[in-house]
Each structure stands twice: as C-alpha cells, then as structure tokens.
C-alpha cells in the first residue's frame, strides 16, 4: 500500500504540471437519462466504476460478497458528498487530477495485488468518489439542473460497480490463482495506461 501511495504522490505532481489533465471538459447534462448514460459513455467514469467493483471484490473473501458491496458503497457515498459540494458551487482542489489519480491508484493496486485494510480502503474509495462527484456536481450547478442528473449518475455507477464485482468473482471461479493474477495485472496495466488518453 505504501508503494501505491508513493506512486500516486509522484503522479499527482506530474498531473499538476501537465498542460492538460482534464477528464471532464463538459458533457451537456440535461436530464435523468443523460446522467444515467454518462458513466457508460465517459471512458474515465466507466473504467473507474468497474475497477472500483473489481478491487472491492479482490479485497474480499470469495464467500463474503456483501463486503465487496460495502466497499463500493463508500465510493458512491463520496460521489454524493462531492456532488453536493459541487452543486453549492464549491470545487474540491485538484478534483480533475484526482479523477485521473483514481485510475492510476486502482490500476496499480490491481497490477501489484495491493490490498488495503477495510478502514483504509473505505476512505480511499470515498475520497476518489468525491472527486468524480464534485466534477459532475459543479457542471450541473453551472447549467442550473436539479438532482435528477446526479441520481442517474449514482444509479449507473452502482450498476458498473456490480459489473466489476461480478467480473472479479467470475475470474476467481473460472481461473486458477496464477491466471487470475495475470488477468489482474493486465487489467491494472490497461487502467494505468488509459490515463495517457486524457493528458
């Protein structure tokens, strides 16, 4: 976990000095439906939401599926808080860089099989969720829309978490530990490499 946090720290400095580290240039939110489909169309949100589900399940014993859902709920809780602050016109510092950092952190954890204690993982996922939610909440406020858009975002993000959890438990059921580790390393590498798309 220390390696993951150090890597995130160095990545944060790089993103702060990069010319373009914005993963949310504007999405034209108008309705509940537009919020509902955004996580499926926005590559950053799609990757983050699914990887949250995968990492939550990867940290959980295969028998205790409920634990994975509890961890993913912390991300949704962070999104809700961040979106609420955004709707009040309060932008979290470096929230755009924080979104990209979430991809780097989750990708690194999957690649290296790093696990966090339950308390740590809950607050880490909550923090990254707040970055995602704050960016969207701030956009919605600028366009004078109500909570319908954010409700759609939360619902579809929760669905993608379930997809990630299902993927992880399916991998465990089908593959042996060695192949499971290879697949997770591949997913982690793709996740970290996707950050270059937004720079």
C-alpha positions as CSV (number, residue, x, y, z in Angstrom):
1,X,0.0,0.0,0.0
2,X,2.9,2.4,0.7
3,X,4.2,1.8,-2.9
4,X,0.8,2.7,-4.3
5,X,0.5,5.8,-2.2
6,X,4.0,6.9,-3.3
7,X,3.2,6.3,-6.9
8,X,0.0,8.4,-6.6
9,X,2.0,11.2,-5.0
10,X,4.5,11.3,-7.9
11,X,1.7,11.0,-10.4
12,X,-0.1,13.9,-8.7
13,X,2.9,16.2,-9.2
14,X,3.1,15.2,-12.8
15,X,-0.5,15.8,-13.5
16,X,-0.4,19.2,-11.8
17,X,2.3,20.3,-14.2
18,X,0.9,18.7,-17.3
19,X,-0.7,21.1,-19.8
20,X,-3.9,19.2,-19.9
21,X,-5.2,16.8,-17.2
22,X,-8.9,17.4,-17.6
23,X,-11.0,14.3,-18.0
24,X,-14.3,16.3,-17.8
25,X,-14.3,19.0,-20.5
26,X,-18.2,19.2,-20.3
27,X,-20.9,16.7,-21.0
28,X,-24.1,18.5,-21.7
29,X,-26.2,17.2,-18.8
30,X,-29.8,17.8,-19.3
31,X,-32.0,15.0,-17.8
32,X,-32.0,11.9,-15.6
33,X,-31.3,9.9,-18.7
34,X,-28.2,11.9,-19.6
35,X,-26.9,11.3,-16.1
36,X,-27.8,7.6,-16.4
37,X,-25.9,7.0,-19.6
38,X,-22.8,9.2,-18.9
39,X,-20.8,6.6,-17.0
40,X,-21.3,4.2,-19.9
41,X,-20.1,6.7,-22.4
42,X,-17.4,8.6,-20.4
43,X,-14.3,6.3,-20.6
44,X,-12.9,7.7,-17.4
45,X,-16.0,7.1,-15.3
46,X,-16.6,3.7,-16.9
47,X,-13.1,2.5,-16.1
48,X,-13.1,3.9,-12.6
49,X,-16.5,2.5,-11.7
50,X,-15.8,-1.0,-13.0
51,X,-12.3,-1.1,-11.4
52,X,-13.8,0.0,-8.0
53,X,-16.0,-3.0,-8.2
54,X,-13.1,-5.3,-9.2
55,X,-10.8,-4.0,-6.4
56,X,-13.6,-4.2,-3.8
57,X,-14.2,-7.8,-4.7
58,X,-10.5,-8.6,-4.9
59,X,-10.1,-7.5,-1.3
60,X,-13.0,-9.6,-0.2
61,X,-13.2,-13.3,0.6
62,X,-15.0,-15.1,-2.2
63,X,-17.7,-16.2,0.2
64,X,-18.4,-12.8,1.6
65,X,-19.8,-11.0,-1.4
66,X,-21.6,-8.4,0.9
67,X,-18.2,-7.0,1.9
68,X,-17.4,-6.0,-1.7
69,X,-20.7,-4.1,-2.0
70,X,-20.0,-2.3,1.3
71,X,-16.6,-1.1,-0.1
72,X,-18.1,0.1,-3.4
73,X,-20.8,2.0,-1.5
74,X,-18.1,4.2,0.1
75,X,-17.3,5.4,-3.5
76,X,-20.9,6.2,-4.1
77,X,-21.1,8.0,-0.7
78,X,-18.1,10.1,-1.7
79,X,-19.7,10.9,-5.0
80,X,-22.8,12.1,-3.3
81,X,-20.9,14.3,-0.9
82,X,-18.7,15.7,-3.7
83,X,-21.7,16.3,-5.9
84,X,-23.5,18.1,-3.1
85,X,-20.5,20.4,-2.6
86,X,-20.3,21.0,-6.4
87,X,-23.9,22.0,-6.5
88,X,-23.2,24.5,-3.8
89,X,-20.5,25.9,-6.1
90,X,-17.6,24.5,-4.1
91,X,-15.0,22.9,-6.2
92,X,-12.6,20.5,-4.5
93,X,-8.9,21.3,-5.0
94,X,-7.4,19.3,-7.9
95,X,-10.6,17.4,-8.4
96,X,-9.8,16.8,-12.1
97,X,-6.3,15.5,-11.3
98,X,-7.9,13.4,-8.5
99,X,-10.1,11.6,-11.1
100,X,-7.0,10.6,-13.1
101,X,-5.2,9.6,-9.8
102,X,-8.0,7.3,-9.0
103,X,-7.4,5.4,-12.3
104,X,-3.6,5.2,-11.5
105,X,-4.2,4.1,-7.9
106,X,-6.8,1.4,-8.7
107,X,-4.7,0.2,-11.7
108,X,-1.6,-0.1,-9.6
109,X,-3.4,-1.9,-6.8
110,X,-4.8,-4.5,-9.3
111,X,-1.4,-4.8,-11.0
112,X,0.5,-5.4,-7.8
113,X,-2.3,-7.1,-5.9
114,X,-2.1,-4.4,-3.2
115,X,-4.8,-4.6,-0.6
116,X,-5.8,-2.1,2.0
117,X,-7.3,-2.5,5.4
118,X,-11.1,-2.2,5.5
119,X,-10.8,1.3,7.1
120,X,-8.2,2.5,4.6
121,X,-10.0,1.2,1.5
122,X,-13.3,2.8,2.6
123,X,-11.7,6.2,3.0
124,X,-9.6,5.9,-0.2
125,X,-12.6,5.0,-2.3
126,X,-14.7,7.7,-0.6
127,X,-12.1,10.3,-1.5
128,X,-11.8,9.3,-5.1
129,X,-15.6,9.1,-5.4
130,X,-15.8,12.7,-4.1
131,X,-13.5,13.9,-6.9
132,X,-15.8,12.3,-9.5
133,X,-19.0,13.6,-7.9
134,X,-17.6,17.1,-7.4
135,X,-16.7,17.5,-11.0
136,X,-20.2,16.5,-12.1
137,X,-22.0,18.4,-9.4
138,X,-20.1,21.6,-10.3
139,X,-21.1,21.1,-14.0
140,X,-24.7,20.5,-13.1
141,X,-24.8,23.7,-11.0
142,X,-23.3,25.8,-13.8
143,X,-26.2,24.6,-16.0
144,X,-28.9,25.1,-13.4
145,X,-30.1,21.5,-13.4
146,X,-31.7,19.6,-10.5
147,X,-30.8,16.4,-8.7
148,X,-32.2,14.2,-11.4
149,X,-29.0,14.1,-13.3
150,X,-27.0,13.1,-10.3
151,X,-29.5,10.4,-9.4
152,X,-28.9,8.9,-12.8
153,X,-25.2,9.1,-12.3
154,X,-25.3,7.3,-8.9
155,X,-27.6,4.6,-10.2
156,X,-25.5,3.8,-13.3
157,X,-22.2,4.0,-11.3
158,X,-23.7,1.5,-8.8
159,X,-24.6,-0.8,-11.7
160,X,-21.0,-0.6,-13.0
161,X,-19.7,-1.5,-9.5
162,X,-21.9,-4.6,-9.7
163,X,-20.4,-5.4,-13.1
164,X,-16.9,-5.1,-11.6
165,X,-17.7,-7.3,-8.6
166,X,-19.3,-9.9,-10.9
167,X,-16.2,-9.9,-13.2
168,X,-13.9,-10.4,-10.2
169,X,-15.8,-13.3,-8.7
170,X,-16.2,-14.8,-12.2
171,X,-12.5,-14.7,-12.7
172,X,-12.0,-16.4,-9.3
173,X,-14.5,-19.1,-10.2
174,X,-13.1,-19.9,-13.6
175,X,-9.4,-19.4,-13.4
176,X,-6.7,-20.7,-11.1
177,X,-4.7,-18.2,-8.9
178,X,-1.8,-17.9,-11.4
179,X,-4.1,-17.0,-14.3
180,X,-6.1,-14.8,-12.1
181,X,-3.0,-12.8,-11.2
182,X,-2.1,-12.4,-14.9
183,X,-5.5,-11.1,-15.7
184,X,-5.5,-8.6,-12.9
185,X,-2.1,-7.4,-13.9
186,X,-3.4,-6.9,-17.4
187,X,-6.4,-5.0,-16.2
188,X,-4.2,-2.9,-14.0
189,X,-1.9,-2.0,-16.8
190,X,-4.8,-1.0,-19.1
191,X,-6.2,1.1,-16.3
192,X,-2.9,3.0,-15.7
193,X,-2.2,3.3,-19.4
194,X,-5.7,4.8,-20.0
195,X,-4.5,8.0,-18.1
196,X,-2.3,8.9,-21.1
197,X,-5.5,9.3,-23.1
198,X,-6.6,12.2,-21.0
199,X,-3.2,14.1,-21.0
